[in-house]
């Protein structure tokens, strides 16, 4: 196997595993938001696992993009990494991948700057994860050379089922019944004039 084939296989593999990791990230993120325990972990353990899965997925996306940038078959240029839908190879499907990567940068930056931008801005930016996953999923289905294989479809179906179930639960009434009580914020006392 030569270097070009190695880059191609590594690019494909890291892309697929990144999709699985971001599926896990979505499910764990929704579970974290619910405040419930899962997988035998406390809610803080679930939050840590969510962070670990998202960082792993981000690293895999970096490896995915990096290897395909040097792969002559993919024909990626630096501009294709930032601006969607300009690529020479499958511009629509590759553009969705670029759009997903742009959303990923936004989410990672908001997470790293969480304490500086405040909880409202963080939450607003973090909601873009609900757009990131389906865009990345469509990218995988449209540009993935393995998309027609049974094993790929089984993995894609499992990912779609997991995210669909988690989002369905997130929008259900039972989700509103949190796993932990919310402590109301104390209202500041107004100074009484003397």
RODOKE-922389 format. One line per field, with one value per residue (C-alpha): x, y, z; residue number from 1. Coordinates in steps of 0.1 Angstrom, whole numbers, always signed. Layout:
N
px (X / ...)
py (Y / ...)
pz (Z / ...)
nr (NUM / ...)
REM end
This chain:
194
px (+0 / +15 / +12 / -17 / -38 / -29 / -40 / -73 / -81 / -71 / -92 / -123 / -118 / -113 / -144 / -166 / -153 / -158 / -195 / -199 / -181 / -203 / -234 / -222 / -215 / -251 / -266 / -244 / -250 / -287 / -283 / -261 / -287 / -313 / -293 / -299 / -274 / -265 / -242 / -237 / -221 / -232 / -244 / -209 / -194 / -218 / -207 / -171 / -177 / -196 / -165 / -142 / -163 / -165 / -128 / -121 / -145 / -128 / -94 / -107 / -122 / -88 / -71 / -99 / -94 / -56 / -51 / -76 / -58 / -27 / -45 / -44 / -77 / -97 / -84 / -89 / -75 / -70 / -99 / -122 / -115 / -131 / -156 / -182 / -193 / -162 / -145 / -137 / -146 / -183 / -188 / -223 / -213 / -179 / -194 / -216 / -185 / -169 / -200 / -200 / -163 / -171 / -199 / -175 / -150 / -178 / -189 / -153 / -145 / -176 / -168 / -132 / -144 / -175 / -165 / -156 / -187 / -212 / -238 / -264 / -240 / -225 / -259 / -270 / -238 / -239 / -274 / -257 / -247 / -282 / -273 / -238 / -248 / -273 / -250 / -221 / -244 / -254 / -218 / -209 / -238 / -231 / -193 / -184 / -171 / -184 / -219 / -233 / -220 / -242 / -218 / -217 / -255 / -258 / -235 / -253 / -287 / -275 / -262 / -294 / -315 / -295 / -297 / -333 / -342 / -322 / -337 / -372 / -366 / -352 / -384 / -407 / -426 / -406 / -374 / -389 / -391 / -354 / -334 / -322 / -340 / -332 / -322 / -339 / -315 / -317 / -331 / -309 / -324 / -333 / -319 / -345 / -340 / -335)
py (+0 / +34 / +67 / +80 / +50 / +53 / +89 / +80 / +51 / +72 / +101 / +78 / +60 / +91 / +107 / +78 / +74 / +112 / +108 / +80 / +102 / +132 / +109 / +99 / +136 / +145 / +118 / +125 / +163 / +158 / +134 / +159 / +186 / +164 / +162 / +124 / +97 / +74 / +44 / +41 / +75 / +105 / +135 / +150 / +118 / +120 / +157 / +146 / +118 / +143 / +166 / +137 / +124 / +159 / +165 / +130 / +138 / +172 / +155 / +130 / +157 / +175 / +142 / +136 / +171 / +170 / +137 / +145 / +179 / +160 / +133 / +141 / +122 / +144 / +176 / +198 / +233 / +254 / +276 / +245 / +241 / +275 / +284 / +258 / +247 / +258 / +225 / +208 / +173 / +168 / +205 / +201 / +172 / +185 / +219 / +203 / +189 / +224 / +239 / +212 / +220 / +257 / +250 / +228 / +256 / +279 / +253 / +246 / +283 / +290 / +261 / +273 / +308 / +298 / +317 / +349 / +350 / +342 / +314 / +330 / +334 / +300 / +283 / +302 / +292 / +256 / +251 / +251 / +215 / +206 / +219 / +204 / +168 / +165 / +186 / +162 / +132 / +144 / +150 / +114 / +100 / +122 / +121 / +89 / +64 / +36 / +51 / +24 / -5 / -25 / -19 / +19 / +20 / +0 / +25 / +55 / +40 / +34 / +69 / +84 / +62 / +73 / +110 / +108 / +90 / +115 / +146 / +130 / +126 / +161 / +175 / +153 / +161 / +136 / +155 / +185 / +164 / +168 / +143 / +168 / +197 / +232 / +256 / +289 / +319 / +343 / +376 / +405 / +423 / +459 / +483 / +497 / +535 / +545)
pz (+0 / -10 / +8 / -13 / -5 / +31 / +32 / +15 / +39 / +69 / +57 / +52 / +85 / +106 / +90 / +98 / +134 / +138 / +128 / +155 / +181 / +173 / +175 / +210 / +218 / +208 / +229 / +259 / +256 / +257 / +286 / +304 / +299 / +314 / +346 / +349 / +355 / +327 / +320 / +357 / +359 / +379 / +359 / +363 / +349 / +319 / +314 / +314 / +290 / +267 / +268 / +261 / +232 / +216 / +219 / +204 / +176 / +170 / +168 / +144 / +122 / +122 / +111 / +85 / +70 / +73 / +56 / +28 / +22 / +12 / -7 / -45 / -51 / -28 / -45 / -14 / -13 / +18 / +7 / +7 / +44 / +52 / +25 / +16 / -19 / -38 / -41 / -74 / -62 / -53 / -43 / -27 / -5 / +4 / +10 / +37 / +53 / +52 / +67 / +95 / +102 / +104 / +129 / +148 / +151 / +164 / +190 / +202 / +204 / +224 / +247 / +253 / +259 / +279 / +310 / +290 / +268 / +295 / +298 / +275 / +245 / +252 / +252 / +220 / +202 / +215 / +200 / +166 / +175 / +165 / +130 / +130 / +133 / +104 / +81 / +89 / +85 / +50 / +41 / +51 / +31 / +0 / -3 / +15 / -10 / +13 / +15 / -7 / +14 / +39 / +68 / +63 / +60 / +92 / +111 / +96 / +105 / +140 / +143 / +129 / +153 / +183 / +176 / +165 / +198 / +219 / +201 / +204 / +242 / +244 / +229 / +250 / +282 / +302 / +295 / +313 / +344 / +351 / +370 / +396 / +412 / +400 / +427 / +419 / +417 / +445 / +436 / +448 / +478 / +471 / +495 / +518 / +523 / +560)
nr (1 / 2 / 3 / 4 / 5 / 6 / 7 / 8 / 9 / 10 / 11 / 12 / 13 / 14 / 15 / 16 / 17 / 18 / 19 / 20 / 21 / 22 / 23 / 24 / 25 / 26 / 27 / 28 / 29 / 30 / 31 / 32 / 33 / 34 / 35 / 36 / 37 / 38 / 39 / 40 / 41 / 42 / 43 / 44 / 45 / 46 / 47 / 48 / 49 / 50 / 51 / 52 / 53 / 54 / 55 / 56 / 57 / 58 / 59 / 60 / 61 / 62 / 63 / 64 / 65 / 66 / 67 / 68 / 69 / 70 / 71 / 72 / 73 / 74 / 75 / 76 / 77 / 78 / 79 / 80 / 81 / 82 / 83 / 84 / 85 / 86 / 87 / 88 / 89 / 90 / 91 / 92 / 93 / 94 / 95 / 96 / 97 / 98 / 99 / 100 / 101 / 102 / 103 / 104 / 105 / 106 / 107 / 108 / 109 / 110 / 111 / 112 / 113 / 114 / 115 / 116 / 117 / 118 / 119 / 120 / 121 / 122 / 123 / 124 / 125 / 126 / 127 / 128 / 129 / 130 / 131 / 132 / 133 / 134 / 135 / 136 / 137 / 138 / 139 / 140 / 141 / 142 / 143 / 144 / 145 / 146 / 147 / 148 / 149 / 150 / 151 / 152 / 153 / 154 / 155 / 156 / 157 / 158 / 159 / 160 / 161 / 162 / 163 / 164 / 165 / 166 / 167 / 168 / 169 / 170 / 171 / 172 / 173 / 174 / 175 / 176 / 177 / 178 / 179 / 180 / 181 / 182 / 183 / 184 / 185 / 186 / 187 / 188 / 189 / 190 / 191 / 192 / 193 / 194)
REM end
